[in-house]
Structure formats: C-alpha cells, structure tokens
Amino acid sequence: MELFRYSRSIYGGSDQLIGASWDLLPWFVGAAVLFIVVHAVLSALAKRRARRSA
C-alpha cells in the first residue's frame, strides 16, 4: 500500500506529492474517535475525583 501518491513534474522531472492514500482514512477516523472517547472518560473521572475531594 502506498501512503502517498507522487507524479513527475513536467518542468524538472522531479517527483511531486499529489496526495495521500484514501486507504488510511479509516485509521485516522478510528484514532480520532478513540482519542475523543478516552478524553471524555478521563475528563469525567477527573471531575468525579474533584467533587469527592471538595
């Protein structure tokens, strides 16, 4: 699986980045959802501990 797509420049013959692979989209969406869920759980636990000690 290619992570990035390249093309040859017509001016210099060097490779030019033209985009990223769509195959990685589910991984990034999953990582974002996981981050949000973990953050929500940790925030809830922190608020719960703060109420108990106050």
MOPAC internal coordinates of N, CA, C and O (Angstrom, degrees):
PM7 1SCF
backbone

  N    0.0000 0     0.00 0     0.00 0    0    0    0
  C    1.4399 1     0.00 0     0.00 0    1    0    0
  C    1.5291 1   108.62 1     0.00 0    2    1    0
  O    1.2310 1   120.94 1   -52.87 1    3    2    1
  N    1.2982 1   115.80 1   127.13 1    3    2    1
  C    1.4589 1   120.55 1   177.35 1    5    3    2
  C    1.5265 1   108.94 1   -85.04 1    6    5    3
  O    1.2310 1   120.60 1   -48.77 1    7    6    5
  N    1.3281 1   116.45 1   131.23 1    7    6    5
  C    1.4595 1   119.97 1   179.71 1    9    7    6
  C    1.5241 1   111.80 1   -79.74 1   10    9    7
  O    1.2310 1   120.66 1   145.72 1   11   10    9
  N    1.3227 1   116.34 1   -34.28 1   11   10    9
  C    1.4636 1   120.78 1  -178.73 1   13   11   10
  C    1.5144 1   109.58 1  -129.60 1   14   13   11
  O    1.2310 1   120.62 1   -29.36 1   15   14   13
  N    1.3347 1   116.42 1   150.64 1   15   14   13
  C    1.4707 1   121.51 1   177.62 1   17   15   14
  C    1.5228 1   108.19 1  -105.34 1   18   17   15
  O    1.2310 1   121.17 1   -46.16 1   19   18   17
  N    1.3131 1   115.37 1   133.84 1   19   18   17
  C    1.4587 1   122.15 1  -179.08 1   21   19   18
  C    1.5208 1   110.22 1  -120.49 1   22   21   19
  O    1.2310 1   121.51 1   -22.65 1   23   22   21
  N    1.3238 1   114.72 1   157.35 1   23   22   21
  C    1.4558 1   121.02 1   175.94 1   25   23   22
  C    1.5190 1   107.82 1  -139.61 1   26   25   23
  O    1.2310 1   120.31 1   -23.88 1   27   26   25
  N    1.3108 1   117.01 1   156.12 1   27   26   25
  C    1.4723 1   121.18 1   176.95 1   29   27   26
  C    1.5156 1   109.91 1   -82.60 1   30   29   27
  O    1.2310 1   120.42 1   -46.93 1   31   30   29
  N    1.3022 1   116.80 1   133.07 1   31   30   29
  C    1.4633 1   121.90 1   176.36 1   33   31   30
  C    1.5248 1   109.23 1   -72.90 1   34   33   31
  O    1.2310 1   120.52 1   -41.66 1   35   34   33
  N    1.3188 1   116.62 1   138.34 1   35   34   33
  C    1.4672 1   119.09 1   179.81 1   37   35   34
  C    1.5297 1   111.55 1   -77.68 1   38   37   35
  O    1.2310 1   120.64 1   165.92 1   39   38   37
  N    1.3238 1   116.39 1   -14.08 1   39   38   37
  C    1.4718 1   119.48 1  -177.13 1   41   39   38
  C    1.5203 1   113.39 1   -92.66 1   42   41   39
  O    1.2310 1   120.57 1   138.99 1   43   42   41
  N    1.3259 1   116.52 1   -41.01 1   43   42   41
  C    1.4580 1   117.71 1  -175.47 1   45   43   42
  C    1.5041 1   114.43 1  -121.08 1   46   45   43
  O    1.2310 1   120.39 1   172.00 1   47   46   45
  N    1.2966 1   116.85 1    -8.00 1   47   46   45
  C    1.4556 1   119.31 1  -179.03 1   49   47   46
  C    1.5149 1   113.61 1    78.05 1   50   49   47
  O    1.2310 1   119.88 1  -175.90 1   51   50   49
  N    1.3271 1   117.84 1     4.10 1   51   50   49
  C    1.4619 1   119.90 1  -179.84 1   53   51   50
  C    1.5268 1   109.59 1   -87.25 1   54   53   51
  O    1.2310 1   120.92 1   -18.93 1   55   54   53
  N    1.3247 1   115.85 1   161.07 1   55   54   53
  C    1.4612 1   120.46 1   178.85 1   57   55   54
  C    1.5240 1   110.25 1   -74.94 1   58   57   55
  O    1.2310 1   121.28 1   -37.59 1   59   58   57
  N    1.3298 1   115.15 1   142.41 1   59   58   57
  C    1.4506 1   122.27 1   179.24 1   61   59   58
  C    1.5145 1   108.44 1  -126.63 1   62   61   59
  O    1.2310 1   120.29 1   -46.67 1   63   62   61
  N    1.3302 1   117.05 1   133.33 1   63   62   61
  C    1.4512 1   121.74 1   178.03 1   65   63   62
  C    1.5298 1   108.99 1   -73.49 1   66   65   63
  O    1.2310 1   120.64 1   -54.63 1   67   66   65
  N    1.3418 1   116.38 1   125.37 1   67   66   65
  C    1.4606 1   118.98 1  -179.88 1   69   67   66
  C    1.5200 1   112.51 1  -115.19 1   70   69   67
  O    1.2310 1   119.23 1   171.94 1   71   70   69
  N    1.3264 1   119.08 1    -8.06 1   71   70   69
  C    1.4582 1   120.01 1   177.01 1   73   71   70
  C    1.5111 1   113.22 1   165.00 1   74   73   71
  O    1.2310 1   122.02 1    -6.02 1   75   74   73
  N    1.3178 1   113.74 1   173.98 1   75   74   73
  C    1.4558 1   121.01 1   177.84 1   77   75   74
  C    1.5266 1   109.24 1  -105.49 1   78   77   75
  O    1.2310 1   120.66 1   -20.73 1   79   78   77
  N    1.2977 1   116.35 1   159.27 1   79   78   77
  C    1.4476 1   121.63 1  -178.94 1   81   79   78
  C    1.5321 1   110.90 1   -71.95 1   82   81   79
  O    1.2310 1   120.17 1   -43.91 1   83   82   81
  N    1.3169 1   117.27 1   136.09 1   83   82   81
  C    1.4676 1   122.15 1   177.05 1   85   83   82
  C    1.5241 1   110.72 1   -73.09 1   86   85   83
  O    1.2310 1   120.12 1   166.64 1   87   86   85
  N    1.3133 1   117.38 1   -13.36 1   87   86   85
  C    1.4617 1   120.43 1   179.42 1   89   87   86
  C    1.5271 1   111.90 1   -64.99 1   90   89   87
  O    1.2310 1   120.08 1   158.40 1   91   90   89
  N    1.3147 1   117.45 1   -21.60 1   91   90   89
  C    1.4629 1   121.28 1  -178.22 1   93   91   90
  C    1.5280 1   113.21 1   -87.01 1   94   93   91
  O    1.2310 1   119.53 1   169.58 1   95   94   93
  N    1.3175 1   118.49 1   -10.42 1   95   94   93
  C    1.4586 1   121.94 1  -175.75 1   97   95   94
  C    1.5355 1   112.70 1   -56.47 1   98   97   95
  O    1.2310 1   118.53 1   133.42 1   99   98   97
  N    1.3297 1   120.41 1   -46.58 1   99   98   97
  C    1.4701 1   119.08 1   178.97 1  101   99   98
  C    1.5301 1   113.33 1   -60.80 1  102  101   99
  O    1.2310 1   120.16 1   147.33 1  103  102  101
  N    1.3136 1   117.31 1   -32.67 1  103  102  101
  C    1.4688 1   119.93 1   178.40 1  105  103  102
  C    1.5220 1   111.32 1   -66.90 1  106  105  103
  O    1.2310 1   120.49 1   137.08 1  107  106  105
  N    1.3375 1   116.67 1   -42.92 1  107  106  105
  C    1.4576 1   119.55 1   179.57 1  109  107  106
  C    1.5236 1   112.18 1   -69.27 1  110  109  107
  O    1.2310 1   120.25 1   142.39 1  111  110  109
  N    1.3207 1   117.13 1   -37.61 1  111  110  109
  C    1.4642 1   120.32 1   176.58 1  113  111  110
  C    1.5242 1   109.82 1   -64.91 1  114  113  111
  O    1.2310 1   120.11 1   136.29 1  115  114  113
  N    1.3124 1   117.40 1   -43.71 1  115  114  113
  C    1.4574 1   121.23 1   177.55 1  117  115  114
  C    1.5203 1   112.61 1   -61.93 1  118  117  115
  O    1.2310 1   120.44 1   138.45 1  119  118  117
  N    1.3194 1   116.76 1   -41.55 1  119  118  117
  C    1.4680 1   120.62 1   178.72 1  121  119  118
  C    1.5287 1   110.73 1   -65.21 1  122  121  119
  O    1.2310 1   120.24 1   141.21 1  123  122  121
  N    1.3325 1   117.15 1   -38.79 1  123  122  121
  C    1.4646 1   120.91 1   178.96 1  125  123  122
  C    1.5281 1   110.94 1   -66.22 1  126  125  123
  O    1.2310 1   120.30 1   136.71 1  127  126  125
  N    1.3232 1   117.03 1   -43.29 1  127  126  125
  C    1.4651 1   120.84 1   178.63 1  129  127  126
  C    1.5201 1   110.29 1   -64.03 1  130  129  127
  O    1.2310 1   120.29 1   136.34 1  131  130  129
  N    1.3105 1   117.05 1   -43.66 1  131  130  129
  C    1.4608 1   120.92 1   178.24 1  133  131  130
  C    1.5220 1   111.29 1   -60.86 1  134  133  131
  O    1.2310 1   120.33 1   137.18 1  135  134  133
  N    1.3296 1   116.97 1   -42.82 1  135  134  133
  C    1.4647 1   120.62 1   178.68 1  137  135  134
  C    1.5212 1   110.84 1   -61.40 1  138  137  135
  O    1.2310 1   120.09 1   136.14 1  139  138  137
  N    1.3328 1   117.44 1   -43.86 1  139  138  137
  C    1.4669 1   121.23 1  -178.76 1  141  139  138
  C    1.5272 1   110.73 1   -64.98 1  142  141  139
  O    1.2310 1   120.03 1   137.96 1  143  142  141
  N    1.3180 1   117.56 1   -42.04 1  143  142  141
  C    1.4673 1   121.08 1  -179.78 1  145  143  142
  C    1.5256 1   110.69 1   -65.64 1  146  145  143
  O    1.2310 1   120.17 1   134.05 1  147  146  145
  N    1.3239 1   117.28 1   -45.95 1  147  146  145
  C    1.4694 1   120.59 1   179.30 1  149  147  146
  C    1.5260 1   110.40 1   -63.19 1  150  149  147
  O    1.2310 1   120.04 1   139.23 1  151  150  149
  N    1.3110 1   117.53 1   -40.77 1  151  150  149
  C    1.4659 1   120.70 1   178.99 1  153  151  150
  C    1.5269 1   110.97 1   -64.15 1  154  153  151
  O    1.2310 1   119.97 1   137.98 1  155  154  153
  N    1.3285 1   117.67 1   -42.02 1  155  154  153
  C    1.4666 1   121.18 1   179.29 1  157  155  154
  C    1.5267 1   111.22 1   -64.00 1  158  157  155
  O    1.2310 1   120.56 1   138.19 1  159  158  157
  N    1.3333 1   116.54 1   -41.81 1  159  158  157
  C    1.4627 1   120.02 1   179.50 1  161  159  158
  C    1.5221 1   110.84 1   -65.73 1  162  161  159
  O    1.2310 1   120.41 1   135.28 1  163  162  161
  N    1.3169 1   116.82 1   -44.72 1  163  162  161
  C    1.4715 1   119.68 1   179.98 1  165  163  162
  C    1.5249 1   111.60 1   -65.88 1  166  165  163
  O    1.2310 1   120.11 1   143.25 1  167  166  165
  N    1.3247 1   117.40 1   -36.75 1  167  166  165
  C    1.4650 1   120.42 1   177.38 1  169  167  166
  C    1.5233 1   110.72 1   -65.52 1  170  169  167
  O    1.2310 1   120.10 1   137.80 1  171  170  169
  N    1.3181 1   117.41 1   -42.20 1  171  170  169
  C    1.4601 1   120.89 1   178.53 1  173  171  170
  C    1.5319 1   110.90 1   -63.66 1  174  173  171
  O    1.2310 1   120.28 1   138.01 1  175  174  173
  N    1.3170 1   117.08 1   -41.99 1  175  174  173
  C    1.4616 1   120.23 1   178.01 1  177  175  174
  C    1.5191 1   111.74 1   -65.02 1  178  177  175
  O    1.2310 1   120.03 1   141.20 1  179  178  177
  N    1.3267 1   117.54 1   -38.80 1  179  178  177
  C    1.4602 1   120.85 1   179.81 1  181  179  178
  C    1.5335 1   110.59 1   -66.55 1  182  181  179
  O    1.2310 1   120.14 1   139.41 1  183  182  181
  N    1.3392 1   117.34 1   -40.59 1  183  182  181
  C    1.4670 1   120.14 1   177.97 1  185  183  182
  C    1.5266 1   110.82 1   -66.14 1  186  185  183
  O    1.2310 1   120.79 1   141.25 1  187  186  185
  N    1.3152 1   116.10 1   -38.75 1  187  186  185
  C    1.4579 1   120.29 1   179.46 1  189  187  186
  C    1.5130 1   111.40 1   -63.91 1  190  189  187
  O    1.2310 1   120.38 1   137.38 1  191  190  189
  N    1.3227 1   116.89 1   -42.62 1  191  190  189
  C    1.4667 1   120.82 1   178.00 1  193  191  190
  C    1.5163 1   111.49 1   -67.26 1  194  193  191
  O    1.2310 1   120.14 1   144.11 1  195  194  193
  N    1.3300 1   117.35 1   -35.89 1  195  194  193
  C    1.4639 1   121.13 1  -179.76 1  197  195  194
  C    1.5308 1   110.28 1   -67.36 1  198  197  195
  O    1.2310 1   120.06 1   142.94 1  199  198  197
  N    1.3211 1   117.50 1   -37.06 1  199  198  197
  C    1.4774 1   120.55 1   178.49 1  201  199  198
  C    1.5066 1   111.15 1   -68.60 1  202  201  199
  O    1.2310 1   119.97 1   142.47 1  203  202  201
  N    1.3163 1   117.66 1   -37.53 1  203  202  201
  C    1.4679 1   120.33 1  -179.38 1  205  203  202
  C    1.5326 1   111.62 1   -67.69 1  206  205  203
  O    1.2310 1   120.40 1   141.70 1  207  206  205
  N    1.3274 1   116.85 1   -38.30 1  207  206  205
  C    1.4700 1   119.23 1  -177.05 1  209  207  206
  C    1.5191 1   112.78 1   -82.66 1  210  209  207
  O    1.2310 1   119.56 1   164.91 1  211  210  209
  N    1.3311 1   118.45 1   -15.09 1  211  210  209
  C    1.4708 1   121.06 1  -177.16 1  213  211  210
  C    1.5109 1   111.92 1   -86.18 1  214  213  211
  O    1.2310 1   120.10 1   180.00 1  215  214  213

